Structure formats: C-alpha cells, structure tokens
Amino acid sequence: MEFTVFTEPQQGFSYDDQLAFALLAERHGFDAFFRSDHYMRMGEGDPLPGPTDAWTTLAGLARETSRIRLGTLVSSATHRVPAVLAIQVAQVDAMSAGRVEFGLGTGWFEEEHRAYGIPFPARRFGMLEEQLAVITGLWQTPVGETFSFHGEHYTLLDSPALPKPVQEGVPVIVGGGGPRRTPAIAARFATEFNIGFESEQVVAERIPVVRAACEAIGRDPQTLKFSVALPTFAGRTDADVARRAEAVGIAAADVRDGVNVVGASDEIAAKVDRLRALGVDRVHFQFLDLRDLDHLDYVGAEVLPLLRG
C-alpha cells in the first residue's frame, strides 16, 4: 500500500511553504507529494499570498527534491488546452527524472473561473475525455511520427507530439462520483481511480462499479489502482486533533465524521486496514495547514512506520 501527502496551497500558502512540506514528506518516506490545481482560496480567510500555479510549483519541486513523486490531484481540464498541458507535464517529468503523476478532472470551482476570466462551460465531461485522449495520444505517438485529433472541443493537425515524458507511461489519475461516464473514462485512460472525501461505505460501493467498467472494455481490473483522498487530523491526544481541526475552520466536534482520518497512530492504522480490505491501494492524506510541520512530522514519524508494518 502507498501513502502520499496531498495539499491545498490555494488556501494561503507560498511556494516556500510547499517546498518545506515536500522536503519533510520526502525525508519521512512518503511515496508522493500532491497538490490541488486552484487559483483562489475557498471559504473565508486571508487570501494572501495568493495562488501558486500547480505545474510551475511542481517544476520547482522537481529540481529541489530527489525521490518523492510529484503530481496534481487533480488538474482542471478547464485551466489549460491539452497540448500545452502535455508539454508542461512532460517537461516536469524530465526535470524530476521521471517522478511525475498526472491527475485530471473536469474542474468544478466556478467562482475562480469568473474571478480570473477562465471559461467554465456547463458541460465539461466531453472536454475531459478529449483532453485525456489528446494528452495520452501525444505522449504515445512514436518519435518521428505525427499526431492528429479531430474532436468536438479540440483539433490537432500533424503535431510532432514532442516532447516525450521520461517515464514510458506517466501515471494518469481520474476520479469522481459519476455512476457511468467517470468509471468509463477511468477504465479507458487511468492507471489510478481516486475516490475523494467519501465514507468507507461509499468506497465499498464505488470500487466494484469501476472494476465492472474495466471488464466491459476487456481491461483487467487488477491493472487499475484504487485510491482515497481523506482530510487528515492526526495527533497523540484529542487536544492535538481539536487544535488542528480548528486551525482550518472545522469544529472539533465535527472532525470525526466517518470520512476524515482522525486520531492517534493506532486509530489511523485501523482505518487504513479497513480501507485496504475494501481494495484501496493508496491513501492520499490531505493536510490543510502547510505551516503545521509538526503535524506532518507526527504522521511521518509515528503513523507511517506503523502503516508499513
């Protein structure tokens, strides 16, 4: 089982905050550092220092880390045209010596689109599917050949399909709660299907649906990794947990909601064991306060060794 750090830098954190968090995660042996792809803070609070671009940040981290994998959970299909995004991801993969993971979703935060003048069409699943087809098609086109694509949203004619990622196959992460289209898209394009911010019951219900979508197109479901992304509030005592919840605007009484990862190492290990039994291969621990390095230190030093067992 794999364990990653998942962050939300748009909530008020600089590149330096992210770098410190990524370096500490690397020292503790987490498998990957992920960040969201947003351009505006969600909810009340100080918006400073302002947003950091996901792929610009990951390019910097690629040069300042050495082992930990780096990715988005997830990039928004509304933010970039697919061919440019394919170039960006391939370049960061080269800058990191092949450590990139690429998550892509439809995008949902309409307010940030209005604020920054980014188009936000009502129907975005078609965009997502075409972007995945374009990006993976560009990467998979043999060197010396060209790639063309004619879709409803995007048209490419005789693209040289360069540069190529360093990795032979960049991991592609798709997630969501749709009962039909999302599982079908994941079965076609993804190496990992992510179930974000849901209870164990929902995880148990969703995994078989995605496996069935794989079987429907003749894909072995065992070739698809399943992951969860869960807000994390860890600590040796209830007071530690309450302080960390309240620091990000969550009442201590509400933190044990059946979704979050909460508590000391033994309680977290029990939850991870239940997820493992459901078929989860990877847990993305969402840390909401990047300045609370003690939080990451606790999970890395006391929880992670127990999980690896």
C-alpha positions in Angstrom: 0.0 0.0 0.0 1.2 3.5 -0.8 0.8 6.7 1.3 1.0 10.2 -0.1 0.8 13.8 1.1 -2.0 15.9 -0.6 -2.1 19.7 -0.1 -4.3 22.6 -0.9 -1.9 25.6 -1.4 -4.6 28.0 -2.6 -5.8 28.2 1.0 -2.9 30.7 1.7 0.5 29.1 1.2 3.5 30.1 -0.7 6.0 28.1 -2.8 8.4 28.1 0.2 5.6 26.6 2.4 5.1 23.8 -0.2 8.8 23.2 -0.6 9.3 22.8 3.2 6.3 20.4 3.3 7.5 18.3 0.3 11.1 18.1 1.6 9.8 16.8 5.0 7.5 14.4 3.3 10.4 13.1 1.3 12.6 12.7 4.4 9.8 10.6 6.1 9.5 8.3 3.2 6.0 9.2 1.8 5.5 7.9 -1.7 4.4 11.2 -3.3 3.6 14.9 -2.8 0.4 16.0 -4.5 -1.2 19.5 -4.7 -4.5 20.8 -5.9 -4.9 22.9 -9.0 -6.8 26.0 -8.0 -6.4 29.8 -8.4 -8.4 31.1 -5.5 -9.0 30.4 -1.8 -12.1 28.6 -0.9 -14.1 29.9 2.0 -13.4 32.7 4.4 -9.9 33.7 5.5 -6.8 35.6 4.4 -6.2 35.2 0.7 -2.5 36.1 0.9 -0.1 35.4 -0.5 -2.3 34.4 -3.4 -2.4 31.3 -5.6 0.6 29.4 -7.0 0.3 27.6 -10.3 0.3 23.9 -9.9 2.7 22.9 -12.7 5.0 25.9 -12.1 5.2 24.8 -8.5 5.8 21.1 -9.4 8.6 22.2 -11.8 10.4 23.9 -8.9 9.9 21.0 -6.6 11.2 18.6 -9.3 14.6 20.3 -9.0 14.6 20.6 -5.2 13.6 17.1 -4.3 15.2 13.8 -5.3 13.0 10.8 -4.6 9.4 11.7 -3.8 6.9 11.5 -6.7 5.1 14.7 -7.7 1.6 15.3 -9.1 -1.7 17.0 -9.2 -4.9 15.8 -7.5 -6.2 17.0 -9.8 -5.6 19.4 -12.6 -8.7 21.0 -14.1 -9.5 20.4 -17.8 -10.8 24.0 -17.9 -7.4 25.6 -17.0 -5.2 24.7 -20.0 -5.5 23.5 -23.5 -4.5 19.8 -23.7 -1.4 20.0 -26.0 0.2 22.7 -23.8 -0.6 20.7 -20.7 1.0 17.6 -22.3 4.2 19.7 -22.9 4.2 21.0 -19.3 3.8 17.6 -17.7 6.4 16.0 -20.0 8.8 18.8 -19.1 8.3 18.5 -15.4 8.7 14.7 -15.8 12.1 15.3 -17.4 13.0 17.9 -14.7 12.2 15.3 -12.0 13.9 12.4 -13.8 10.6 10.6 -14.2 8.7 11.2 -11.0 5.5 12.9 -12.3 1.9 11.7 -11.8 -0.8 13.4 -13.7 -4.3 13.8 -12.3 -7.0 15.4 -14.4 -10.6 16.2 -13.7 -13.5 18.3 -15.2 -13.0 21.3 -12.8 -15.8 22.4 -10.5 -14.9 25.7 -8.8 -16.9 28.2 -10.9 -16.1 31.2 -8.7 -12.4 31.1 -9.5 -13.1 30.8 -13.2 -15.2 34.0 -13.0 -12.5 35.8 -11.0 -9.7 35.0 -13.5 -11.7 35.1 -16.7 -11.3 31.3 -17.4 -14.2 29.9 -19.4 -16.4 27.5 -17.4 -18.7 25.6 -19.8 -21.8 23.9 -18.3 -20.8 20.6 -19.9 -17.2 19.5 -19.2 -17.1 15.7 -19.4 -16.6 15.9 -23.1 -13.6 18.2 -22.6 -12.1 15.9 -20.0 -12.4 12.8 -22.3 -10.9 14.6 -25.2 -8.1 16.1 -23.2 -7.2 12.6 -21.9 -7.3 11.3 -25.5 -5.1 14.2 -26.8 -2.5 14.1 -23.9 -2.0 10.4 -23.9 -2.1 10.3 -27.7 0.7 12.9 -27.9 2.8 11.0 -25.4 2.3 7.6 -27.0 2.9 8.7 -30.6 6.3 7.2 -31.7 9.1 9.7 -32.2 9.3 10.7 -35.9 5.5 10.3 -36.4 2.8 12.9 -36.1 -0.4 13.0 -34.1 -3.8 14.4 -35.3 -7.1 14.6 -33.5 -10.5 15.9 -34.5 -13.0 16.3 -31.7 -15.8 18.5 -30.6 -13.6 20.6 -28.4 -10.1 20.2 -29.8 -8.4 19.8 -33.1 -4.8 19.0 -33.7 -3.3 18.5 -37.1 0.1 16.8 -37.7 1.5 17.6 -34.3 5.1 16.5 -33.9 3.9 15.2 -30.5 7.0 16.4 -28.6 8.5 16.4 -26.0 8.0 12.9 -24.6 7.9 12.2 -20.9 10.9 10.4 -19.4 8.6 7.7 -18.0 7.4 5.2 -20.5 3.9 5.6 -19.0 3.1 8.7 -16.8 0.6 7.5 -14.2 -2.8 9.0 -15.0 -5.3 9.6 -12.2 -9.0 10.1 -12.8 -11.7 10.3 -10.1 -15.2 11.3 -9.3 -18.6 10.1 -8.3 -20.4 9.7 -11.6 -22.1 6.3 -11.9 -21.4 5.8 -15.6 -19.2 8.2 -17.5 -16.5 8.7 -14.9 -15.9 4.9 -14.5 -15.8 4.5 -18.3 -13.3 7.3 -18.7 -11.1 5.8 -15.9 -11.3 2.4 -17.5 -10.1 3.8 -20.8 -7.3 6.1 -19.7 -6.4 5.9 -16.0 -3.8 4.0 -14.1 -5.4 5.1 -10.8 -9.0 5.8 -9.8 -9.4 8.2 -6.9 -12.4 8.4 -4.6 -12.2 11.6 -2.7 -13.7 12.6 0.6 -16.1 9.7 1.0 -17.1 7.3 3.7 -15.9 3.7 3.7 -19.4 2.6 2.7 -19.2 4.8 -0.5 -15.7 3.5 -1.2 -17.0 -0.1 -0.9 -19.8 0.7 -3.4 -17.7 2.6 -5.9 -14.8 0.2 -6.5 -16.9 -2.6 -8.0 -18.6 -0.2 -10.4 -15.2 0.9 -11.7 -13.9 -2.6 -11.9 -17.0 -3.5 -13.9 -16.3 -0.6 -16.3 -12.8 -2.1 -16.9 -14.3 -5.6 -17.6 -16.8 -4.0 -20.0 -14.0 -2.9 -22.3 -11.8 -6.0 -21.8 -9.4 -4.5 -19.4 -8.1 -6.4 -16.4 -9.4 -4.5 -13.3 -6.2 -5.5 -11.5 -4.3 -3.1 -13.7 -6.2 -0.2 -12.2 -5.0 1.2 -8.8 -7.7 2.5 -6.4 -7.0 5.3 -4.0 -8.8 7.5 -1.5 -8.1 11.2 -0.6 -9.1 12.0 3.0 -8.7 15.1 5.2 -6.3 14.2 8.0 -6.3 15.4 11.6 -3.7 13.3 13.5 -2.3 13.7 16.9 -1.3 11.9 20.1 -4.2 13.5 22.1 -7.7 14.7 21.4 -6.4 18.2 22.1 -3.9 17.9 19.3 -6.7 16.8 16.9 -9.0 19.6 18.0 -6.4 22.2 17.6 -5.6 21.1 14.1 -9.2 21.0 13.1 -10.0 24.4 14.5 -6.9 25.9 12.8 -8.5 25.2 9.4 -12.0 26.2 10.5 -13.5 22.9 11.5 -15.2 22.4 14.9 -13.5 19.8 17.0 -17.0 18.1 17.5 -17.3 17.7 13.7 -14.0 16.2 12.8 -15.0 12.5 13.4 -17.5 12.4 10.6 -16.8 8.9 9.3 -14.8 10.3 6.4 -11.7 12.0 7.9 -8.5 10.3 9.0 -8.5 11.3 12.7 -6.6 10.5 15.9 -3.5 8.8 17.1 -1.5 6.2 15.2 -3.5 3.2 16.3 -6.8 4.7 15.3 -5.4 5.8 11.9 -3.9 2.3 11.3 -7.3 0.7 12.0 -8.9 2.9 9.4 -6.2 2.2 6.8 -6.6 -1.6 7.5 -10.4 -1.3 6.7 -9.7 0.6 3.5 -7.1 -2.0 2.5 -9.7 -4.7 3.0 -12.0 -2.8 0.6 -9.5 -2.9 -2.2 -7.8 0.5 -1.7 -4.2 0.5 -2.9 -3.2 4.1 -1.9 -4.2 6.7 0.7 -3.7 10.4 0.0 -3.5 12.1 3.4 -4.9 15.6 2.9 -3.0 18.2 5.0 -4.8 21.5 5.1 -2.3 23.6 7.1 1.1 23.5 5.4 2.7 25.6 8.1 2.0 22.9 10.7 5.1 20.9 10.0 4.7 19.1 13.4 1.5 17.5 12.0 3.4 16.0 9.1 6.2 15.1 11.4 3.9 13.1 13.7 2.3 11.2 10.8 5.6 10.6 9.1 7.5 9.5 12.3 4.8 7.6 14.3 1.9 6.7 11.9 3.7 5.9 8.6 6.0 3.2 10.1 3.0 1.5 11.7 1.1 1.5 8.4 4.0 0.0 6.5 4.2 -2.6 9.3 
